[in-house]
Amino acid sequence: MDYISLLSFINGAEARIRKECYGTYHSVGKIDAEKVVTYSFRKLTNDRYNEYLPLNNYHNRTERVLSKSLVFSFDHFVEWNKKIDLNSIIFYLSNSQQSKSIEEKVFIQIIAFERLSTIYVEYLGQKEEFLPSKEDYQSIKEQLLKIVDENKEKFGNAYNTVKSKLGNLNQIKRHSTTDKMYRIINDFDIPINSKLEKLIEVVRHKTVHRGDIGEGREAVIIYHLLDELIREILLRMIEYKGNRNSLVLLLKE
């Protein structure tokens, strides 16, 4: 299952094994060996293939995506798969790739990203933290409350609500969805830019609660950004060193 899942990820669409050859010898020039197992299933037809990894880049054969992945990254994939179930994330990515509408694609990707970040943080065993510490935050809180008091009239009916929020502003809830997403992005050294901030702070909420991902070019950018983000996290997990065909994520603003 690890092998097929990684092949699907590299392929940019679901892959299946039709014939398995093993034993003490194999035939040169044809698919044959001492022992052969042939699997029967309905022909798999993928309408679309993801090209974030340049597997089918005929202009750059030296990239060797398949060999690099299987030789240098497969063991890392197996390790992470045991920890956080990468198979399920790749399943979601494959389904998103074959979906017809941008809305369907993004919604599936949101589910995949939330699952990935949640299982990752659960694996780490992270709990809530206080940054700064309660002792250090006390003097900071007093300064903030003074500023709020000085502008009480401007806050109007929200005055007491703002004061209550300042009381635990330093409490970092490691189990909040937003924090989980930022945590996994930061842990794998993906630079946080304005596009990612908007994706996490605004787009995710609108997509989940209102089914709104924007229109036209904006929706397409969100789709590519989210797709590339999930794939890039997985690639860094398994320490894949090859090139990427990034349209959004890795481009400088």
N, C-alpha and C positions, 0 to 999 in steps of 0.2 A: 504493500500500500504506500509506503514512503516513496518508493521508486516511481510509481505511477503518478503520485501527487506532485512530485518535483518535476516530472516530465510535463505534466499539464501546465504547471506554472511557467516553465521555460518555453513551452510551445505557444503560450498565450491563449490557449483554449484546451478543453478537455481532451486527454489522450487515454487510449486503452491499449492493452497488450493483446494482440491476436495470437501470437505464437511464442512459446517459451522454449529455448533450446539450452540444454546443459548436459553435463557428463564429462567423460575423459577425453573426448575428441569432438571436433566440429569439421564440417566440410567447407572448403574454400570455394567461393564463387556462387554459393547458394545457401539458403537458410535451412540448415540441417545440422544435426549433432547426434551424439549417442542416444540421447533421450529428448523427445519433442512432445510438448503439451500444446494442443491447439484449443483455444477458447472460442466458443460459439456465442455470438450476440449480434443484434441488429446493427447494421452498418451505421457508424457514427458520422454525422454530417455537421460540421461547424460552419456557420455562415460568416463568422467574423473571427479574426485572430488579433490579439493584442500585440503591439510591436514595441513595447517599452524595452524589451531585450531584443537586440538586432539579430535574431536567430536566422531569419531568411534574407539577410542583407547580402545580396550577390556581389556587391561592390567591395565588400570587405570580408573576404573569406578567412583572413587571419584572426578574426575575432574569436572563433572557436567557442561559441557560447555553450554548446552542449558538453563538450569535453571539459571545459573549465568548471562548469556546474557540477558534473558528476564526479570529477577527480578531486577538486579542491573544496567543494561546498556540501557534498552529500552527507558527510558525517555530521556537520554542523546542523544540517536540516533535520536529520534523525533525532539529534539531541533536543532541538527546540520543539520538534513535533511532539515529543513525549511530554514536554513541559506545558505547552500552551495550545496544542491541537492545531497545527498549521493546516492540516488537511481540510478542516472546515472553512478556513479563510480562503483557501484556494478554490474550494467548491463554490463559495459565494462569488469570487472573482470570475470564475468561468461562467456562471449563470448571468452575471451582470454583462459580460462581454457579448453573450448571445441575445440579450434582451433588445427589443426593437426601439423603445422610446428612451430618451434621455432621462425622463422622470423615473422609469423603472430601474435603469442602470444606477442612478445616484442613490435611490432608496436602498437598493441591495448593498451598495458600497457602504452606506452609512451603517447598516446593520453589521457588516463585516468589520468595519473600523471600530465600532463600539465593542463588539465581541473581542477583537484582538486586544484592544487597550485594557478592557476589563479583566480578561484572563491573565494578561501580562502583569498587571498590578496585583492580582490575587496571588500569582506565583511569587512575586517579590515579598508578599506579606506586609505591605505598607499600611500603616495606620495614620490617623490624623496627627498633625504636628502643629507646633506653635512657633511661627517665625515672624518677628523676633520672639524670644522667650517671653513668658508672662511677666517676668521681672523687668526685662528690658523694654517691653511694650508699654508698661505703665506710664512712664514719663512721656512717651510719644503720644499715647492716648490723651493725656491731659492737654498736650499742645493742640491736638486735633479738636478736642472738645471746646477749647477756648476759641478757636477759629469759628467753629459752628455757632457758638453762643454770640459771637460778635456779629454774625450774619443771620440771626434768628428770624428776623422779619422776612428776609429773602427766601428762607426755606419754607415759610408758611406752615401749612398743615403737616408737612413732611418732617418738621423739626425733630419730633420725638423718635420717628422712625430712623432718621439718620443717626441720632445719638445712640440708639440701640445697636445699630450695625457697627458703629465704631468700637463698641465694647468687645467684640470678638473678631475684629478685622484681621488679626494675626493668626486666627485659627484656620489652618489649611486642612480641608477635608480630603483626605487621600482617596475617598470613595466617591467623590463627585465625578460625574462624567467628564466635565471640562478638565479637571486636574489629571485624570487618567490619560486623556488624549495628549495633553502637554507633556506628561511624564514620559510616555513612550517615544514621542518625537524627540525630546531632549536627550533621552538616554541613548538614542542611536544617532546623535550628532547631526540631526537635520535642522538647518537654520530656520528659526521662526521669523517669518516675514509678515507683511500686512495681509497677504492673500490667505495664509494659514490661520492667522488670527481671526479673520472674517469667517473662514470656513468653520472654525470651532465655536466662535462666540455668537455668530449670527445664522449662517447657512444651516448648520446642523439642527438648530432649534426650529427654524422655519420649515425645513424639510420634514422633520418628524411630526410636528404639531399642526402644520398647515398644508403640507404637500407642495410647498412652494420652493423651487430651486432657481427662480429667476427666468428670464426669457432670452431667446436668441443666443448671441455670442457669450453672454454671461453664464448661461446654463452649460454651454459646451466647455467653457473654461473650468467651471466647478467640477464637471464630470472628469476631465483630464487631471485636474489637481488632486482630487480624492483618489482616483485610480492609481496615479503615480505615487502618491504618498504611501498607500498600503503596500504596493509592490516594492517601493524603496526600503521601507522598514523591514520587509521580509528578506530582501537582498542583503541588507546590512547585518541582519541576524545570522545569515548563513555565510557571511563574509565573502560574498561574490565580488570580484574585483574588476569585472569587465565593464564595457561601455554601456550607456543607457541612451535611449532615444527619448529624451525628455522634451515635452512641448511647453510645460509650465513650471513644474516643481523646482527643477535645478537651474532655471534661468535666472540671471540676476535682474532685480527690479530696476 
